[in-house]
Amino acid sequence: MSEPLAPGPNLPHSNSSTGNVEPAPIVNIANILTMLRIALVPVFLAVLFVGDGHDSGWRIAATVVFAVAAITDRIDGQLARKYGLVTDFGKIADPIADKALIGAALVGLSILGDLPWWVTVVIAAREVGITLVRFAVIRHGVIPAGRGGKVKTLVQSFAIGMYLLPLPDEMRGVSIALMGLAVFLTVYTGLDYVVQAIRLRRRVKS
């Protein structure tokens, strides 16, 4: 189910009838964790490409860095909602941080020959396209990441983790199946986001 559209400058706020609501400061713990996730992307790539990129020890290290970065996505969202730290900056920066981390991992795995390039291209095209749509409609309002998008990111993260770890060949089928599910969710949630953007534009025009 899609998340409700976030109010923009031209849309009424759900709490407008109860008076003004004090906006959350841009510099808060949730946004700091989001920026930390972005900062960990080059660290992850540096660890992933140590040597020939297939040393078991370094691959485990790369997986740990990736996991830490991915976990911050869960934490910053919970903190933002629990303590009222949701900001328009966070709504934009959070999905960008996710895309940077996921995209870096996919490209890195494809360069190393561990993941087919078509998978990386499909996911990257969706993420870039949705980012462009997000900025195209931002003057009308911010569309926050919905539950479907969060599930998509979670599945992508687990699938990438499976590919990063030096697992035995017997686990290859599980990794492929999980990545296949990630690709499906990526395309499905992308279409859902486009529908939300169209509804937002129509709502503003009406």
N, C-alpha and C positions, 0 to 999 in steps of 0.2 A: 504494500500500500504506500502511496506517495506521501511524503511529508507535506504539511500545509505550506503554502508560499509565505515567505517572510515579507513583512511590509517594507515598502520602499518609500522614497520621498513623495511619491504620488499616490500612495495607497494608505488607507486608514489603518491605524495601529489598533490591535485587538484590545489594548488597555486604554485607548484614548478617552473613554468615558469616565475613567477613574482618576484622571489627572496625569500630569507628566511623570515619567519614570526616569530616574537617574540612570544615565548610560554607564555601562561598565568601562573602566579605563582600558585603553589599548594595551598598555604595559601591565600584564597580569600573568600569573603562573601558567594559565592555559596557553596563552600566546607564546610565552617563553619556551614551553615544551614543543610547540609547533615549530618555532625557529630552530630549536635544538635538533629536531628531526631533519630539517633541511641541512643543517651543518654536518650531520652524520653521514650524509650521502657521499661526499668525496672520501671520507674516512673508510666507508664500506668498500668503495671501488678500489682504493689503494690496497686494502687487505686482500680483496678478491683476486687481484692481478699479481700478487707476490709470486715470483718465480714463473712457472708455466701456467699458473692458475688452477692446477689440479693437485697440489699438495694437500693431503688429507688434513693436516694440522691447520693450515691457513684457511682451508675451506670451512672448517668448523669455526675458526675465529671470525670469518666473514659472516657466517650464519648468526653468530652471537651478536655482532654489531647490527646486522639487519634486524634481528629479533628485538633488540633494545630500542631501535628506532621505531619499529612497528608498534611496540607496546606503548610508546608515548602517544600514539594516536588514540588509543583507548583511554589513557589517563587524562589527556588534555580535554577530551570531550566530556568525560564524567565531571571533571572539576568545573568546566565552564557552565554545565547545566546545574550542578549542585549549588554553586556559589554565585550564580547569576553573572558569570564572566563572559557571556556570549557577546561578541562584538561583530560588526560587519567585516572588520579586518580578519578576525578569526574564521568567519564563514568562507572567506576567500582564500586565506593563507593555508588553512587546514587541508582542503582538497589538493591544493598545489603541492604541499609538502608530501602528501600521499603519492601523487603522480610522479614527483621527482624521485622518490625512493623506489617505487615499483618500476618506473621506467629505467632507472639506472641498473637495477638488478636484472631486468629482462634483457637489456642491451648487452650487459656484461656476460650473461650466460650464453647469449647467441654468439657473441664474439669468440667465446671459448669453445663453441661448437656443442654445447650441452643442451641447447634449446633451439628448435627450428625458428628461423627468422620470421616465418609467416605469423607465428604466434605473437612475437614481439611487435610486428607491424600492425596486426589487427588491434591489439590492446593499446598501442601507442596512438594509432589513428583515432580511436574512440576517445582517449583521454585528451588529446590535443583539440579534437573537435568540440568536445563538451566544454573545455576551458574557453574556447572562442565564443561559444554560445553564451556561457556564463557572463563574459564581459560585454557581449552584445546586448544583453537585457539588464545589465546592472543598473542602468539609469531608471529602470522601472521598479526594481526591487531585487533583493538577493534571494536566490533559491538555495536553501541550505542542503547539505548532504542528507539524503533520506536513509531510511533503514536498509533499503535495497542496496544503495551505494556502499553502506558500511559493511554489509554482508559480502558484497563483491570484493571489497578491499581485503576483508579478512580471509576469504578463500584464496585470493591472489597471493596473499602473504604466506599462507600455509603451503600453497603449491610451490612458490619460489623457494621456501625453506627446504622442501623435499628435494628440489633440484640442486640446491646449494650444498646440502650435506653429502658426504661421500658414502652413500648407501649401497648395499649389495644389489646386484642385478635383479634379484628376486623382487625387489621393491619398485622396479622401474614401471611396472604396470599401474601401480597405485599412484605414482607421481604423474604419469600421463593422464590418468582418469581425473585426478584432482585439477590438473592444469586445463583439461577439457572443460570441466565445470566452471573454472574461472573465466575462460573465454566466453562461454555461454552467458554467464552473469554480466560480464563486461558489456556485451552487445545488448542484452536485454535492458539493463539499467540505463544504458546510453540512450536507447529509444524512449524510455520512460522520461528521462530528463528533457529530451527535446519536446515531448508532449507537454510537460510542465511549463517550459519556456513559451510555447505557443499559447497556452492558456493564460499565462501572465500578460503577454502582449495584448491578447483579446480583452482581458479584464481591464487593463489600463485604458484601451481605446473606448470601451463601453462606459 
